[in-house]
Amino acid sequence: MADRAFVAGLSGVPGSGKTTLMRLLLRHYPEAQAVYYDRFHPGMTETQIRDWFGRAGDPNEFALSDLIGELTRQTQIQPGHQPRPLVLFETAFGRAHRATGAFIDFLIWIDTPLDIALSRANPYFWIPCNATRRRMLRPISSNG
């Protein structure tokens, strides 16, 4: 038996369906533990994000010590535990972030077309440029 839990990584671009797949898998495997990268990622301003992408966007620039600690904690096996526990790890980086990627035993890459993924992505990624654009993005009501 392995000395730690089996980690299935769920990865893809923002809006690809990682969270949706995670929910479905947790419903099917209720004993599984879930670890979400989004709960640990460093908050970044628009300028910091632009600068990071300008430096080639290397995910290894992020130390993510709290996330590594959580993965370490979730993957420890209690003595006498049978069968090998399952940990589902949702991350945009897959194995590209070496420290967190080292935990992943099996990686599922969700290959969603970018136009669909961006239309589903968290509003965090939508940066309205002005008030006119914000008005345009509001839902149209039946009252006009």
RADA-V214768 format. One record per residue. N is the residue number from 1. RES is the residue in one letter. OMEGA is omega in radians with two decimals (* if undefined). Layout:
BEGIN
n = {N:N}
res = {RES:RES}
omega = {OMEGA:OMEGA}
END
This chain:
BEGIN
n = {1:2:3:4:5:6:7:8:9:10:11:12:13:14:15:16:17:18:19:20:21:22:23:24:25:26:27:28:29:30:31:32:33:34:35:36:37:38:39:40:41:42:43:44:45:46:47:48:49:50:51:52:53:54:55:56:57:58:59:60:61:62:63:64:65:66:67:68:69:70:71:72:73:74:75:76:77:78:79:80:81:82:83:84:85:86:87:88:89:90:91:92:93:94:95:96:97:98:99:100:101:102:103:104:105:106:107:108:109:110:111:112:113:114:115:116:117:118:119:120:121:122:123:124:125:126:127:128:129:130:131:132:133:134:135:136:137:138:139:140:141:142:143:144}
res = {M:A:D:R:A:F:V:A:G:L:S:G:V:P:G:S:G:K:T:T:L:M:R:L:L:L:R:H:Y:P:E:A:Q:A:V:Y:Y:D:R:F:H:P:G:M:T:E:T:Q:I:R:D:W:F:G:R:A:G:D:P:N:E:F:A:L:S:D:L:I:G:E:L:T:R:Q:T:Q:I:Q:P:G:H:Q:P:R:P:L:V:L:F:E:T:A:F:G:R:A:H:R:A:T:G:A:F:I:D:F:L:I:W:I:D:T:P:L:D:I:A:L:S:R:A:N:P:Y:F:W:I:P:C:N:A:T:R:R:R:M:L:R:P:I:S:S:N:G}
omega = {3.14:-3.09:3.08:-3.13:3.06:-3.12:3.02:3.12:3.07:-3.02:3.11:3.14:3.07:3.14:-3.09:3.14:-3.13:-3.11:3.10:3.11:3.11:3.13:-3.14:3.13:3.11:3.07:-3.12:3.14:-3.04:3.13:-3.12:3.04:-3.12:3.06:-3.10:3.09:-3.06:3.12:-3.05:-3.03:-3.13:3.06:-3.12:3.05:3.10:3.14:3.12:3.11:3.13:3.13:3.13:3.09:3.10:3.10:3.11:3.01:3.13:-3.13:-3.13:3.01:-3.12:-3.13:3.08:-3.09:3.11:3.10:3.11:3.09:3.12:3.10:3.11:-3.13:-3.08:-3.07:3.10:3.14:3.07:3.14:3.09:-3.11:3.08:-0.23:3.14:-3.12:3.13:3.03:3.07:-3.04:3.14:-3.10:3.09:-3.01:-3.09:3.12:-3.11:3.03:-2.96:-3.05:3.12:3.12:3.13:3.13:-2.97:3.08:-3.11:-3.08:3.04:3.09:3.14:-3.02:-3.14:3.07:-3.03:-3.13:3.11:-3.13:-3.12:3.10:3.14:-2.99:3.09:3.11:3.05:-3.08:3.13:-3.12:3.13:-3.07:-3.12:-3.09:3.14:3.14:3.12:3.12:-3.12:-3.11:3.13:3.10:3.09:3.14:3.12:3.12:3.13:*}
END
